[in-house]
Amino acid sequence: MAPFHNVRAVLFDLDGTLIDSASDLGAAADKMRTDRGMPSLPLERYRPMAGAGARGMLGEAFGITPEHPEFGLLREEFFTNYQACMTLRTRVFDGVEELVRRLVQSQLAWGVVTNKSARFTEPLTRAIPLFASAGAVVSGDTTPHAKPHPAPLIEAASRLGIAPEHCIYVGDDERDIVAGRAAGMGTVAATYGYLGSTSSAREWGAHAEINFPLDLLQLLNMA
C-alpha cells in the first residue's frame, strides 16, 4: 500500500542518500591524521559517520565535537582537503539513476536539499550528470538555517513551485526527518545510507523507510 498521495515532488538529501561520498570524506579527514604523524584509520571507521559531514569525520578522526575550541580551525582544514578530492571516488548509489529517470518520466519534480555548503554542492552536482534534471539544489548555506530547521526544504519547494504538503523528503540522517516533518512534508528514511552506529531509523519518526533507492517507487505507487 502506498502511504503517500498527491505527491508532486521528491526532495533528497545528498550524501548517503543519492551519492556515496564516504571515501572522499574519509580521505580528507584521514589526511589530517597522517599529516600530524598519526596512524591512518580504515574507511570502515569513517563510513558510518559520513552522513554527518565535518562533524562526523572530525569526531571519528580526532574524537572531538563542535564544542571543542579548535573545531573551527580543524573543520576549515578538513574542508580544504575535501575540496581537493571530492570527485575522485564519489559515486551515485546503485538504483538512484533509475529512480530519478522514473521520477522524471512520471513528470514528478525532484531536487536536493543538503547541509553541504554551496562551495562543495555546486561543483559536485555539476560534475555528476544525474543532477542535470534536478529542479532545485539547496545547500546548507542557501538559507539562514541548515537542517534540522525546515527553511532549506521550504526554499526547495518554493523553487519548484510546489507546496510543501505535496513534497516528500528522503534522507539518511535523523535531522533530515526532523526537517521534513517540520516543513510539513512526507518523510522517508533511507536505511541504505550511512546511519551512524548509534542511530535507529525507526526512532526518527519517518513516515516510511526504504532499504534500496528503487523501493521509493512502491511508496509512490509507481512500482
VMD Tcl script that draws the C-alpha trace (Angstrom):
set ca {
  {0.00 0.00 0.00}
  {1.49 3.36 -0.99}
  {1.48 5.68 2.06}
  {1.90 8.86 0.02}
  {-0.77 10.52 -2.11}
  {-0.86 13.64 -4.25}
  {2.93 13.82 -4.36}
  {4.18 16.28 -6.96}
  {7.85 16.48 -5.98}
  {10.54 14.39 -4.29}
  {13.40 16.07 -2.46}
  {16.51 14.20 -1.42}
  {19.41 14.64 0.93}
  {22.72 14.33 -0.95}
  {25.46 12.40 0.88}
  {24.33 8.95 1.95}
  {21.05 9.23 0.04}
  {21.88 9.98 -3.61}
  {25.68 9.76 -3.62}
  {28.23 7.66 -1.76}
  {30.90 10.18 -0.85}
  {32.25 8.34 2.20}
  {35.59 7.50 0.59}
  {36.39 11.12 -0.29}
  {35.14 12.45 3.04}
  {37.14 9.83 4.91}
  {40.26 10.53 2.87}
  {40.02 14.26 3.68}
  {39.84 13.56 7.41}
  {42.46 10.83 7.34}
  {44.96 13.13 5.62}
  {44.68 15.38 8.66}
  {45.74 12.47 10.85}
  {48.66 11.38 8.70}
  {49.81 14.99 8.27}
  {50.16 15.03 12.06}
  {52.08 11.78 12.17}
  {49.08 9.82 13.42}
  {48.27 6.38 12.01}
  {45.76 6.12 9.20}
  {42.30 4.77 10.01}
  {40.43 2.37 7.69}
  {37.46 3.67 5.68}
  {35.19 1.41 7.72}
  {35.78 3.71 10.71}
  {34.69 6.82 8.81}
  {31.88 5.42 6.70}
  {29.11 5.17 9.36}
  {29.56 8.86 10.19}
  {29.84 10.19 6.64}
  {26.26 11.46 6.67}
  {27.20 13.87 9.45}
  {29.79 15.68 7.30}
  {32.66 17.51 9.02}
  {31.11 16.89 12.42}
  {31.17 13.13 11.87}
  {34.54 12.98 10.16}
  {36.39 15.07 12.75}
  {34.67 13.22 15.54}
  {35.98 9.94 14.17}
  {39.44 11.21 13.27}
  {40.13 13.16 16.48}
  {37.36 12.35 18.94}
  {36.20 15.96 19.12}
  {32.80 17.65 18.98}
  {31.79 21.08 17.58}
  {32.16 22.46 21.12}
  {35.91 21.86 21.09}
  {37.84 25.19 20.92}
  {39.86 24.02 17.90}
  {36.92 22.58 15.99}
  {36.53 25.60 13.69}
  {40.16 25.54 12.55}
  {40.13 21.78 12.06}
  {36.88 21.98 10.12}
  {38.36 24.51 7.68}
  {41.41 22.28 7.17}
  {39.06 19.36 6.54}
  {37.09 21.45 4.02}
  {40.29 22.36 2.16}
  {41.33 18.71 1.96}
  {37.86 17.64 0.86}
  {37.62 20.29 -1.85}
  {40.80 18.88 -3.38}
  {39.48 15.31 -3.60}
  {35.67 15.44 -3.54}
  {35.09 13.98 -7.02}
  {37.83 11.33 -7.01}
  {35.92 8.38 -5.51}
  {32.36 9.65 -5.04}
  {29.69 7.76 -6.97}
  {25.93 7.62 -7.30}
  {24.33 4.84 -5.27}
  {23.10 1.83 -7.24}
  {19.49 2.31 -8.25}
  {19.49 6.11 -7.93}
  {19.86 6.86 -11.65}
  {16.96 4.54 -12.47}
  {14.88 6.08 -9.68}
  {15.44 9.62 -10.96}
  {14.72 8.52 -14.53}
  {11.38 7.10 -13.41}
  {10.50 10.25 -11.46}
  {11.25 12.46 -14.46}
  {9.37 10.08 -16.75}
  {6.34 10.41 -14.46}
  {6.65 14.21 -14.56}
  {7.43 14.44 -10.85}
  {9.76 17.31 -9.97}
  {12.81 16.47 -7.90}
  {15.57 18.29 -6.11}
  {18.30 18.20 -3.50}
  {18.45 19.70 -0.01}
  {21.81 19.19 1.68}
  {23.71 20.67 4.60}
  {26.82 20.72 2.41}
  {27.82 24.33 1.73}
  {27.46 25.66 -1.81}
  {31.26 25.72 -2.29}
  {31.05 21.90 -2.42}
  {27.50 21.25 -3.58}
  {27.70 23.31 -6.76}
  {30.88 21.84 -8.30}
  {29.96 18.35 -7.17}
  {26.48 18.38 -8.71}
  {27.87 19.97 -11.89}
  {30.37 17.11 -12.18}
  {27.73 14.35 -11.94}
  {25.32 14.08 -14.92}
  {22.48 12.81 -12.70}
  {21.82 16.32 -11.39}
  {21.17 17.94 -14.76}
  {17.44 17.24 -14.36}
  {17.17 18.46 -10.75}
  {14.73 21.36 -10.44}
  {16.29 22.71 -7.24}
  {19.58 22.29 -5.39}
  {19.59 23.90 -1.95}
  {22.81 23.93 0.09}
  {23.42 24.27 3.80}
  {24.18 27.97 3.43}
  {21.47 28.83 0.90}
  {19.11 29.95 3.67}
  {19.96 31.40 7.10}
  {19.31 27.98 8.68}
  {20.50 24.45 7.90}
  {18.70 21.21 8.67}
  {17.13 20.20 11.03}
  {15.49 23.60 10.50}
  {12.77 23.34 7.83}
  {13.84 26.53 5.98}
  {16.01 24.79 3.32}
  {13.21 22.35 2.47}
  {10.66 25.10 2.22}
  {13.07 27.01 -0.04}
  {13.44 23.99 -2.32}
  {9.66 23.55 -2.57}
  {9.33 27.25 -3.40}
  {11.92 26.95 -6.17}
  {9.98 24.04 -7.62}
  {6.74 25.98 -7.32}
  {5.13 23.18 -5.32}
  {3.53 23.42 -1.88}
  {5.47 21.54 0.86}
  {2.49 19.27 1.59}
  {2.82 17.89 -1.95}
  {6.51 17.05 -1.44}
  {8.26 14.18 0.27}
  {11.80 14.32 1.64}
  {14.17 11.36 1.61}
  {17.26 11.31 3.84}
  {19.61 9.08 5.80}
  {20.02 11.15 8.97}
  {17.65 11.97 11.82}
  {17.93 15.69 11.10}
  {16.52 15.02 7.61}
  {13.39 13.52 9.07}
  {13.05 16.26 11.70}
  {13.38 18.93 8.99}
  {10.96 17.21 6.64}
  {8.27 16.82 9.26}
  {8.73 20.43 10.41}
  {8.28 21.55 6.79}
  {5.01 19.63 6.54}
  {6.38 17.06 4.09}
  {6.10 13.31 3.99}
  {9.39 11.79 5.16}
  {11.32 8.69 4.13}
  {14.36 7.29 5.94}
  {16.96 5.87 3.55}
  {18.39 2.98 5.54}
  {20.90 2.04 2.82}
  {22.85 5.24 3.61}
  {25.41 5.74 6.33}
  {23.32 5.54 9.52}
  {25.66 6.28 12.44}
  {26.30 3.32 14.71}
  {24.02 4.61 17.48}
  {21.21 5.62 15.18}
  {18.00 3.73 14.62}
  {15.86 4.96 11.75}
  {12.76 3.57 13.42}
  {13.19 6.06 16.24}
  {13.31 9.09 13.95}
  {9.59 9.22 13.29}
  {9.81 8.93 9.49}
  {6.58 8.17 7.68}
  {8.30 5.34 5.80}
  {11.66 3.62 5.27}
  {13.40 2.29 2.18}
  {16.26 -0.22 2.07}
  {17.15 0.46 -1.58}
  {16.56 3.58 -3.71}
  {14.07 1.93 -6.06}
  {11.89 0.95 -3.08}
  {10.67 4.55 -3.18}
  {8.65 3.74 -6.30}
  {6.39 1.45 -4.28}
  {5.69 4.23 -1.79}
  {4.69 6.45 -4.70}
  {2.54 3.72 -6.24}
  {4.86 3.67 -9.27}
  {6.30 0.17 -8.96}
}
mol new
graphics top color blue
foreach p $ca { graphics top sphere $p radius 0.5 }
foreach p [lrange $ca 0 end-1] q [lrange $ca 1 end] { graphics top cylinder $p $q radius 0.2 }
display resetview
